[in-house]
Amino acid sequence: MYLFNGKLTEEPPQIPLNRSTYFGESFFTSFLVKDKKVFNLDAHFQRLQESLNLFYPQIKSVNKEEILQKLRMYIPVKGNFKVRLTFFTDLKVTQLYELIEFTNLSNNIEAPLKTVSKKLSQSNERDCTNIKLGQYSWENFYLSKLPGYDIMRISDDDQILDLTKSNILFLQGNEFVLPLANVLQGTTLNIFKEFQEKKIIEREIYYDEISEFDGAFSLNAVRLLRPIRKIDDLEYSRDKTQKYIKTFSKYIDNISRNI
């Protein structure tokens, strides 16, 4: 389902000419709604507001209560749903457009991921505020034809940076190893780091190290913590990762709140 400026439709809406179409100027956040419960929702609204302040300071604030009312009205009581909130403006930056997308995840949220690696086209892309922006549209178009896959982005010197759709974590013994080059740390990763306390090591990780780890995970606000089954030709066993999946999922359920 789609809600475009308050109008509900089951087909993608006809969106007027806008700065997102011409210049790629839009911002969004995605999160999981599970049986009408949402995890870390305030952090997502904070991210939206910070983006609005940065891109369009002359536009009014994101109306949190109005969006919550729409979620309460249209999301079913039972089931897992991905909710994506996207904002962009008209060409004159005078009107804020709001697009809310609801996707039923009941059939695919638990599937393990496969990851393919890809070098950045320019080494200086590492210096951007958000390394995901550079080729994000192209990568998502590529991934739309490969469900269950994600792209592990690596630098010219083979340093692992991140995934296109989420953050990447490696398991080594009982500790998690996070790439130091990770620039955009998601809201869920920050919660996971607090949950694990001192069991996360942040350091430079290079591609030729991946065979030394016991497992790998993808982490974002919709997938939460999920095992990565394969990176290129290297396969990981799921046996060593399942207890962490279950423990974190139970923790998320305990701290999620009704909308």
N, C-alpha and C positions, 0 to 999 in steps of 0.2 A: 504494500500500500504506500501511497505517496500523499503527503500534505504539502501543497505549495501555497504559501501565504494564506493558510487556513482552509483551502479547498481540497477535499479528499478525492482521490482517484486511484483506480487499480492499474492504470497505465502511466508511464512516464509523462509528466505534464509538459505542455508547450510553454517554454520559458522565453520571455521577451529578450531582445538583444541586450546584452549586458557585458560588464567588464570581465567577467569570468570567461565568457566565450572568446572575447578578443584578446585579453591579456593574461588569462589564467589567474585573475585576482579573486580568490575565494578562500574561505577557511572553513574547517569542519572538525567535528569530533564524533567518534563512534563509541558505543558502549552496549553492554549486554543487559537485557531485561529478562529476568527469570522468574516466572510466576508472579509478575507485578512487582518484583523486587529489583532494585538497582544498586550496583556497587560503585561507590566513590563518585556519585553524581555531581557533588559540589565542585570537585576538581575539574570536571569536564566543562561546567559552566564558567569556571574561572579561566580555563584555557580559551574558551570562546570570547570572553570579555577582553582578555589581554590581546587577543588577535584583532578584535574590533578596534581597540584603542590604538594599536599599531598601524593597521591598514586604513581605517576610516574613522579618525578621531572626531570628525564632524557629524557622524551618525549617532543616533540615540543608542542607549544600552540594550543589550540582549534581554528580552523580557522572560526571565526564568519562570515565573509563576504561570504565565500564559502558555508556555511550552509544556510545562508539567500538566496543566489542565488538559491539553490535547492528548498527552500520553495516557493519562488516566481514562480518557473517553474512548480511545480507539484500540489500545493494546488489550488483547484477551487476558483473562485472569490466569489461565494456565498456558505454559509453553515457554520456549526460549526464543527471544527475538533480538536481532541486531537492529539498533536504532542509530541512524546517522543524521546528524544535524549539520546542514550546510548553509552558509550565509555568503551573499555576494550583492553587488549593487548595480544600478543602472549605469549607463555610460557617463552620466553627469555627476555621479556619486551623490545623488539626492534621495534615493529610496533604497532601503535594505530589503532584499529578498530572503525569504526563509523557506528552505526545503527540508522536510522531515521524511525519511524513508524507513519503512518497517520491513524487515526480512525475517521470515520464519527459519530458524536454525535447527529445528528438531531432528533433521536427518543427517546433518554433516558436521556438527560442532565438535564431535569427539574424534574425527578422523585424524590420524597422525600425518605430519607434514613431510614432504620431500623438499629439499632445498637445492637450488642450482646456484653456482657462484658466478659473479660477473664483475669485471674490473670497471672502475669509474672511467668515463671518457676523458676527464681532465683531472689531473692530480690536485689542482687548486680547489676542486669541489669540496675537499675535506675541510676547507677553511670557512665554508658557508655556515651561517647560523643554524640551518637545518639541512643536513646532507640529503634528506629524503626528497627535497624539492627539485633537484636538478633534472632527473629523468623519471620522475614519479609517474607522470601520465603514460609514458611509453612502457614502463615496466608493468603498470597495472593492466594495460592493454594486452601485453604479452601473457601475464598471469591469468587473465580472464579465459584464456584458451587452455589453461593447464590447471584445473581445479586440484587442490591439495598440494600445490607447489608454492614456494616463495623464493625470492632472489636474495642470496647472501652477497652483499656488496663488499668488495675488497679493493684496496688501493693499488697503485702501480707497483709498490714494493711488497705486495701480497699480505698486507695487514688487514685483518677482518674488521669491518666497520659496523655493519648492522644488517638487518633484513629490510626489505621494502615495506612489508605490512606490519612488522612488529619488531621487538627487541630480541636479541639472541643471547642465550645463556648456555654455558657448557658445564657439565658435571665431572668433577674430578675427586674420586673418593666420596667424602661427605660434604664437600665444599662446591660452591658455584663460582664459576669464573666468567666475568663480564668484560667484553672488549673495552679497553680504555678509550679507544677512538669513538665510542658511541657518543653522538652529539645530542640527539633528541631522545631523552629518557622519558618514556611514557608514564602516565599517571599510575598504571598498574605495576610497572617495574619499581617505582618508588615505594609503593606499598609492600611489594615482595621483599625489597631490601630491608624494610623495617621488620617484616615478619621473620626473616632469616637472621636478623641481627648481624653477628660478626662472621657469618658463614659465606660471605660473598667477597671474592677477590677481584679487584679491577686492575687489569694490566693489559699491555699490548699482547695480542694474540695473532699469530701468523698462520696462513693456510696450511703449511706443512705440519702444524701441531694437531690438527683436528683428529688424527687417528690415535692420539695419546689420551683422549678424553673417554670417559665411560659412557657419556650420553650428551645429548644436546636438547635444548628446549626453545620454543618460541613463546613469547609472552606479550600479550596486548590486552586491551580492555574488553574485547569481544571473545577472542579465543581463550583468554586467561592463560594458564600454563599448559602447554601441549608438547608432547614429545616430537622431536624431529627424527624421522625414521631413516632418512638418507640425505647425505650431502654429496652431490655428484655421484661418484661410484662407491663411496664409503657408506656402509650400513651400520646403524646402531641397534642394539637390543633394547626392547621396551621393558624388559624385566627389571632393570636397575632404575627406571624412572617412575614407575607407577605409584610408589608410595608418596613421592613428592607431589604428584598430580592430585591424589586423593586428599592429602593433608592440606594443600593450599585451597582446593575447592571447598573443603569443609570450613576453612577459615573465612573465605569469601562469603559463604552462605550466612555465617554468624554475624558478619558486620554489614551486610547489605540491609537496605531499608525499603519499606513500601513506598510507592509513589502515590 
